Structures are given as structure tokens and as C-alpha cells.
Amino acid sequence: MNTTTRISIAERLGRSFGRGWRAYVRGERRLSSWLASKGVPVMGATALLWVVKLVVLGMLLYTMSWLALLLVLAVVAAWVARNAGLNDDPPESEWRNGPAGFGLYTYDGFRIDPHVEDEE
């Protein structure tokens, strides 16, 4: 029996996401410090970072709304194509007893097979 513990895929992904988030926060803090060293007030740097975040979020939501609209249009187009009735062929002819005796009849009652009237 192996006593070493294995890290699950979920835990590995969580750790990777955590490392990425910490790197982002460090970069943001570094940018804020750099702006403060250039003479921008700390509150101004914080406000600027928030404005940039909100603009990026707005662009993301705008893009996602257009993608969602395209997805809805694709679903509607597929539904319309499915219900367009392109395969609405009339029913096939069938063998049955009809007004002219047993034979091959169309869906509206006409006999279409060759037959001789004298035999009946």
C-alpha cells in the first residue's frame, strides 16, 4: 500500500488559481505604489485602479451580452430550420380495399396501380 498522499485535480486547480490571484494582487499593489511615487495621491491611485477594473468588467459584460444574443439567435434559427416543414412529403401510397377494389391507393383515395375493370 502506498502511503504518499495524492493531490486531487481540484486542489491543484485551486492552488494554481490562488497563485494567479496573489500575483495579480502583488502587481496591483506594485502599480499603486508606482503611481504614488509619481505624485498621484493614494486615494487617486485606488480610484484609478477601480475605474480600470469597472471598465474591464463593463467590456466583458458587453461582449458576453452580444455572445449570448448570438447564441439565442443560433438556437432560434435551429428551431426554425427544424420546424420549417422541408420534409413534409405527402403520405406514401398503400395497399388497401377501396372504391375500385383491392389495390394501391394514394393518400386521397385514388387507385394508382394498373387494374382491369372486367375482372371485378
C-alpha positions, 0 to 999 in steps of 0.5 A: 500500500502506498502511503504518499498522499495524492493531490486531487485535480481540484486542489491543484486547480485551486492552488494554481488559481490562488497563485494567479490571484496573489500575483495579480494582487502583488502587481496591483499593489506594485502599480499603486505604489508606482503611481504614488511615487509619481505624485498621484495621491493614494486615494487617486491611485485606488480610484484609478485602479477601480475605474480600470477594473469597472471598465474591464468588467463593463467590456466583458459584460458587453461582449458576453451580452452580444455572445449570448444574443448570438447564441439565442439567435443560433438556437432560434434559427435551429428551431426554425430550420427544424420546424420549417416543414422541408420534409413534409412529403405527402403520405406514401401510397398503400395497399388497401380495399377501396372504391375500385377494389383491392389495390394501391391507393394514394393518400386521397383515395385514388387507385394508382396501380394498373387494374382491369375493370372486367375482372371485378 
